Every structure is written in C-alpha cells, then in structure tokens.
Amino acid sequence: QPHLEESGGALVQPGDSLTLSCTISGLSLNQLAIGWLRQSPGKEREGISCVNFSGSSTHVVDTVKGRFTVSRDNTRREAYLHIIDLRPEDTGVYFCAAVHLSRNCGTVLTTGNYDYWGQGTRVTVAS
C-alpha cells in the first residue's frame, strides 16, 4: 500500500530553521519524483519544490529560492525539505507528494499532478 508520511512540522519563531521529512513506503523508488507543496491559511495549495528519483535534479520556486532546499536519501526512503530564515508567511500545512516520472520533475512542480500524497505536517511561524 503506497504511503507517504510527513514529519517535522512545528511552531517556530521567525528566523528559525526547520527540516521536514517525508517517509515513503509501498512504492518503488525507481523513477519516483518527490514534491513538496504548501497550503497557507486562506490560500490554495502551491508547489514549492521537487526532486527527481536520484536526487540529482531539484527545483524550487522563485518565491522561496535561497531559503528552501529539497533533498532525498533513497537508502532511508526519505525526502527532506530544509527551510532557513523562516517567515510568518511560511506558515501552512506542508505536503509531500510523489509520482513516477521519466522526465524532469520541474514539469509537475507547479501543476501538482502527483499520484500519491501525504496527510501534511503543520508549520507555524510566529513570535
């Protein structure tokens, strides 16, 4: 049974750093791209970043570039979203999602066309 589970969400202060994890089970990692999406209060869910199956190619949207880094460790069956200099506008529920994809994950970065989804982990940035 395919399953994605996010962890690492927390209440943090502006300027803090945080790493979110996504644990993947029940899915072949072959050609499996992982994406991170965020749904902030009152806003639609938006694609933030993605990493290809090997970790050799990553994408981050311009609005968070320089603060958000995506990576994965296939030996641990995990993907990560590392965030520095957190801001109140980063508040939201962060989802990881996956799709088997032979092309660059940038093609699904903003469309959200993933086949598998986690339940999300909440990040709140407040002083």
RAFEN-V283235 format. One record per run of one state. SS is the DSSP state (@ for helix, = for strand, . for the rest). FROM is the first residue (numbers start at 0). TO is the last residue. If there is no record, write none. Layout:
[[SS;FROM;TO] [SS;FROM;TO]]
This chain:
[[.;0;1] [=;2;6] [.;7;9] [=;10;11] [.;12;16] [=;17;24] [.;25;30] [=;31;38] [.;39;44] [=;45;50] [.;51;56] [=;57;59] [.;60;60] [@;61;63] [=;64;64] [.;65;66] [=;67;72] [.;73;76] [=;77;82] [.;83;86] [@;87;89] [.;90;90] [=;91;99] [.;100;103] [@;104;106] [.;107;114] [=;115;116] [.;117;119] [=;120;124] [.;125;126]]
